[in-house]
Amino acid sequence: MSTEGSGAAPAAGLHFPSVPSFQPARWLRNRHLQTIVAAQRPRRFGYGWTSWEPETIELGRDGCIVGEASWQPGPRAASPALFLLHGLEGSAQSHYLVGMSKKAYAAGFHTIRINTRNCGGTEHLTPTLYCAGLSQDVGAIVRHLRERCGVEELYAAGVSIGANILLKYLGEEGAGAGIRAAAVLSPPIDLARGVREIEKPANWIYQRHFVTSLISRMRRKSALFPGICDLARVERVRTIYEFDDLVTAPHFGFGTADNYYRLASAAPLIPRIAVPTLIVAAEDDPIVPFGTFLECGLEHNPAVRLVAPRHGGHSGFLGARPAAGDLDSYWGESRVVDFVCAFAKAK
């Protein structure tokens, strides 16, 4: 393990790229402003892909998911590919996924932005819901890109809940993950602690946002699949914990929210990750307690690097200006792309 400013060196045999320090504007050193402003700030792209095409990935009896793929010219095997997983109630169109994918495309990668089950207007494509533990979907993505699309060199990235799913997959699969390197932003690796954090009064805005969105999604899902939930009870939900205890946990066979959080969290699996992996997590994240990264055994795994700026909020990392070599001020996105680029160049 190494952290920004710690002076720790990468483990022998692994050559992690250097990381420039994160420098937010003074007024963006507040955790909530970093989180909210970075999520809402308009984006202007003068680089990267200009179009994409849908890529359908079959999940067997669970239906399918759809990605938005931007392919480099020439044979698919001639360029590395990066697939990206979004956060809770996001989609393939979430600005952070678009930003990372455009940066990666400009660096020579195919990019595939994945809509998690039911997200991005895909509720009709699967009879199931989604949860933070769907690592089997990552396996389906890897197999599809390799076997159906002809990709040979594969990388992965995730943000928030998508980051937890990706880390869980990497820990479960170890050296057989089929991915050369991975990078994640703000992963809630201990779901129970994250949910308790979001219930604090200072975080009411996030609780309200996510619960409102989850209820709206269940209305749409129930219209397509009547009986998938007790919609009258869902309408009375006021917290993410209540939603998971009523809907998510029973739907996926976890029973209770507490059991769901225990079994779907990536933290216990991080020591088993065997491919080079970057975790970027701010010490002031209002949703993900930073202590979870110091208590999961990460420091004993030479394949995993933790970069932990003091500021950055939850998946924010909006700098005062672009760091040297970056295409814009979204520092976290650039660190993800720099990391996978380093391993693509080193092959």
C-alpha positions in Angstrom: 0.0 0.0 0.0 1.0 3.6 -0.5 -0.8 6.8 0.2 -0.3 10.3 -1.2 2.2 12.1 1.0 3.1 9.0 3.0 6.4 8.4 1.3 5.6 4.7 1.0 7.0 3.1 -2.1 5.3 0.5 -4.4 6.0 -3.1 -3.7 9.0 -4.7 -5.5 8.1 -5.8 -9.0 5.2 -3.4 -9.4 5.9 0.0 -11.0 3.0 2.3 -10.1 2.9 5.6 -11.9 3.7 8.8 -9.9 0.7 10.8 -8.7 0.6 14.6 -8.7 -0.9 16.1 -5.5 -4.5 17.2 -5.5 -4.9 21.0 -5.2 -8.6 22.1 -4.9 -9.6 25.8 -4.9 -9.8 27.2 -1.4 -13.6 27.4 -1.6 -13.7 23.7 -2.7 -12.0 22.3 0.4 -15.4 21.7 2.0 -16.4 18.0 1.6 -20.0 18.8 0.6 -19.1 21.5 -1.9 -16.5 19.1 -3.5 -19.1 16.4 -3.8 -22.0 18.5 -5.1 -20.2 21.0 -7.3 -18.2 18.3 -9.0 -21.4 16.4 -9.7 -23.3 19.4 -11.1 -20.6 21.5 -12.8 -21.2 21.6 -16.6 -18.6 19.8 -18.7 -17.0 20.9 -21.9 -15.1 18.3 -23.8 -12.6 19.2 -26.5 -11.1 15.7 -26.6 -12.1 12.0 -26.8 -14.8 10.2 -28.6 -17.6 11.9 -30.4 -20.0 9.0 -30.8 -20.8 5.6 -29.2 -22.8 2.5 -30.0 -24.9 0.2 -27.8 -23.2 -3.0 -26.7 -25.6 -5.6 -25.3 -24.2 -8.1 -22.7 -26.2 -11.2 -21.9 -26.7 -12.3 -18.3 -28.5 -15.5 -19.0 -31.9 -15.9 -17.2 -31.3 -12.4 -15.6 -31.7 -10.7 -19.0 -29.0 -8.4 -20.2 -27.3 -5.1 -19.5 -26.2 -2.5 -22.1 -23.0 -0.6 -22.4 -22.2 2.5 -24.5 -19.0 1.6 -26.5 -16.7 3.9 -28.4 -14.3 1.8 -30.5 -10.9 3.0 -31.7 -10.4 2.6 -35.5 -9.0 -0.7 -36.7 -9.2 -4.2 -35.3 -10.6 -4.5 -31.8 -7.5 -6.5 -30.7 -5.2 -3.7 -31.7 -6.1 -1.3 -28.9 -6.6 -1.8 -25.1 -10.1 -1.5 -23.8 -11.4 0.1 -20.6 -14.9 -0.6 -19.2 -16.4 1.7 -16.6 -19.0 1.1 -13.8 -21.1 4.0 -12.4 -22.3 4.8 -8.9 -25.7 4.4 -7.1 -28.5 5.7 -9.3 -26.1 6.8 -12.0 -25.8 5.5 -15.6 -23.5 5.3 -18.6 -24.3 9.0 -19.2 -23.1 10.1 -15.7 -20.7 12.9 -16.3 -17.8 11.2 -14.4 -18.1 8.1 -16.6 -18.2 10.3 -19.8 -15.2 12.3 -18.6 -13.1 9.3 -17.8 -14.0 7.5 -21.0 -13.2 10.5 -23.1 -9.8 10.9 -21.5 -9.2 7.2 -21.9 -10.3 7.3 -25.6 -7.9 10.2 -26.2 -5.2 8.0 -24.8 -5.9 5.3 -27.3 -8.4 3.0 -25.4 -11.6 1.5 -26.6 -14.1 2.6 -23.9 -17.3 0.9 -22.8 -19.5 2.7 -20.2 -21.7 0.1 -18.6 -25.3 0.7 -17.4 -25.8 -1.4 -14.3 -29.0 -3.4 -14.2 -32.1 -1.2 -14.5 -30.0 2.0 -15.0 -29.9 4.4 -18.0 -33.5 3.5 -18.9 -32.9 -0.3 -19.1 -35.5 -1.4 -16.5 -37.2 -3.5 -19.2 -34.1 -5.6 -20.0 -33.9 -7.6 -16.7 -36.5 -9.1 -14.4 -34.2 -8.4 -11.5 -33.1 -5.3 -9.5 -29.6 -4.2 -8.8 -27.4 -4.3 -5.8 -23.8 -3.5 -4.6 -22.7 -7.1 -4.8 -23.3 -7.9 -8.5 -19.8 -9.1 -9.2 -21.1 -11.8 -11.5 -22.1 -9.0 -13.9 -18.4 -7.9 -14.1 -17.5 -11.5 -15.0 -20.1 -11.4 -17.8 -18.7 -8.1 -19.0 -15.1 -9.5 -19.1 -16.2 -12.6 -21.0 -18.3 -10.6 -23.5 -15.6 -8.2 -24.3 -13.0 -10.9 -24.8 -15.1 -13.6 -26.5 -17.7 -11.5 -28.4 -15.8 -8.3 -29.1 -12.3 -9.6 -29.6 -10.7 -7.4 -27.0 -7.3 -8.9 -25.8 -6.0 -6.2 -23.4 -8.7 -5.3 -20.8 -8.8 -2.7 -18.0 -11.6 -1.7 -15.6 -12.6 1.4 -13.6 -15.5 2.0 -11.1 -16.9 4.9 -9.1 -18.7 4.6 -5.7 -21.0 1.5 -5.7 -19.6 0.5 -9.1 -16.1 0.6 -7.5 -17.3 -1.7 -4.7 -18.7 -4.2 -7.2 -15.4 -4.1 -9.2 -13.2 -4.6 -6.1 -15.4 -7.5 -5.0 -15.0 -9.1 -8.4 -11.2 -8.7 -8.3 -10.9 -10.2 -4.9 -13.1 -13.1 -5.7 -11.2 -13.9 -8.9 -7.7 -13.1 -7.9 -5.2 -13.8 -10.7 -8.0 -15.1 -12.9 -9.9 -11.8 -13.2 -9.1 -11.4 -16.8 -8.2 -7.7 -16.3 -4.7 -6.3 -16.6 -5.2 -3.4 -14.1 -8.0 -1.5 -12.4 -8.7 1.8 -10.8 -11.5 3.1 -8.6 -12.8 6.3 -7.0 -14.5 6.5 -3.6 -15.5 2.9 -3.1 -17.8 2.2 -0.2 -16.1 -1.0 0.7 -17.9 -1.4 4.0 -21.5 -0.9 3.1 -22.9 -1.0 6.6 -20.6 1.8 7.8 -21.4 3.8 4.7 -25.1 3.6 5.3 -24.7 4.6 8.9 -22.6 7.6 7.7 -25.2 8.8 5.3 -27.8 8.7 8.0 -26.0 11.5 9.9 -27.9 14.8 9.9 -25.1 16.6 8.0 -25.7 14.1 5.1 -29.5 14.5 4.8 -29.1 15.9 1.2 -27.6 12.7 0.0 -30.1 10.5 1.8 -33.0 12.4 0.3 -31.5 12.4 -3.2 -30.9 8.6 -3.3 -34.1 7.6 -1.6 -36.2 9.8 -4.0 -34.4 8.3 -7.0 -34.7 4.7 -5.7 -38.5 5.1 -5.1 -38.9 6.6 -8.6 -37.1 3.7 -10.1 -39.2 1.2 -8.3 -42.3 2.9 -9.7 -41.0 2.4 -13.2 -39.9 -1.2 -12.4 -43.2 -2.1 -10.9 -45.1 -0.9 -14.0 -43.0 -3.3 -16.1 -42.9 -6.2 -13.6 -46.0 -6.0 -11.4 -45.4 -7.6 -8.0 -41.7 -7.2 -7.9 -42.1 -5.2 -4.7 -44.8 -3.9 -2.3 -44.9 -0.4 -3.9 -47.2 1.0 -1.2 -44.5 0.2 1.5 -41.7 1.4 -0.8 -43.4 4.8 -1.0 -43.1 5.1 2.8 -39.3 4.5 2.8 -37.3 7.3 4.1 -33.7 5.9 4.3 -31.4 3.8 2.2 -31.3 1.2 5.0 -35.1 0.9 5.0 -35.1 0.5 1.2 -32.4 -2.2 1.3 -34.1 -4.0 4.2 -37.5 -3.9 2.5 -36.5 -4.4 -1.2 -32.8 -5.1 -2.0 -32.0 -7.8 0.6 -35.1 -10.0 0.2 -35.0 -9.7 -3.6 -31.4 -11.1 -3.8 -31.9 -13.7 -1.1 -29.8 -11.9 1.6 -32.8 -11.7 4.0 -31.9 -8.5 5.8 -30.1 -5.3 5.0 -27.4 -6.1 7.6 -26.7 -9.5 6.0 -26.7 -7.9 2.5 -24.1 -5.3 3.6 -21.9 -8.0 5.1 -21.9 -10.3 2.1 -21.8 -7.6 -0.6 -19.0 -5.4 0.8 -15.6 -5.6 -0.9 -13.5 -4.9 2.2 -12.9 -8.6 3.2 -11.8 -9.4 -0.3 -9.3 -6.6 -0.9 -6.3 -8.6 0.5 -7.0 -11.2 -2.2 -6.8 -8.8 -5.2 -4.0 -10.0 -7.5 -4.0 -7.5 -10.3 -2.6 -3.9 -10.0 -5.3 -1.8 -8.5 -5.5 1.9 -7.6 -8.0 3.1 -5.0 -8.5 6.9 -4.8 -10.4 8.0 -1.7 -10.6 11.4 0.0 -10.0 11.6 3.7 -13.0 14.0 3.9 -15.5 11.8 2.0 -18.8 12.6 3.6 -20.3 9.2 2.6 -17.4 6.7 2.9 -15.6 6.6 6.2 -11.9 6.8 5.5 -11.1 4.4 8.3 -12.5 1.6 6.2 -9.4 1.7 4.1 -7.1 1.6 7.1 -8.8 -1.5 8.6 -9.3 -3.8 5.6 -5.8 -5.3 5.3 -5.0 -3.3 2.2 -1.5 -2.5 3.5 -0.6 -6.1 3.3 -1.4 -6.4 -0.5 1.4 -5.2 -2.8 -1.0 -5.2 -5.8 -3.1 -2.4 -4.3 -2.3 1.2 -4.0 -4.3 3.7 -2.0 -4.0 7.4 -2.9 -5.7 9.5 -0.2 -5.8 13.3 -0.6 -7.0 15.3 2.3 -9.8 16.8 0.3 -12.0 15.6 -2.6 -15.4 14.7 -1.1 -17.2 11.8 -2.5 -16.1 11.2 -6.1 -15.4 14.9 -6.5 -11.7 15.7 -6.8 -12.3 18.9 -8.7 -9.0 20.8 -8.8 -8.3 24.5 -9.0 -6.7 23.9 -12.3 -5.5 20.9 -14.4 -2.5 19.2 -13.0 0.5 18.9 -15.3 -0.5 16.8 -18.3 -4.2 16.5 -17.4 -6.9 17.4 -19.9 -9.1 19.2 -17.4 -9.5 19.9 -13.7 -11.1 16.6 -12.7 -8.1 15.3 -10.9 -9.6 11.9 -9.9 -10.6 11.0 -13.4 -7.2 11.7 -14.7 -5.6 9.5 -12.0 -7.7 6.6 -13.2 -6.7 7.1 -16.8 -3.0 7.6 -15.9 -3.0 4.4 -13.9 -4.3 2.2 -16.7 -2.2 4.0 -19.3 0.9 3.2 -17.3 0.2 -0.6 -17.5 -0.9 -0.4 -21.1 2.5 1.2 -22.0 4.4 -1.3 -19.8 3.2 -4.4 -21.5 
